[in-house]
Amino acid sequence: MSIIPIVTLLISLLPAVLIIIAVVKFYQLLKEKNDILREISSKLDQLK
């Protein structure tokens, strides 16, 4: 049983996994930013 096909498979899957992780992190940051902006907006509305 050769290890080379396993290593090749891992190397080929690595970019896809990294892209998925980056997209999830980006989505979390956008959600956090929107929550902060919503909180600021509600505080400004209370000042009126």
Buried (B, 14 or more C-beta within 10 A) or exposed (E): EEEEEEEEEEEEEEEEEEEEEEEEEEEEEEEEEEEEEEEEEEEEEEEE
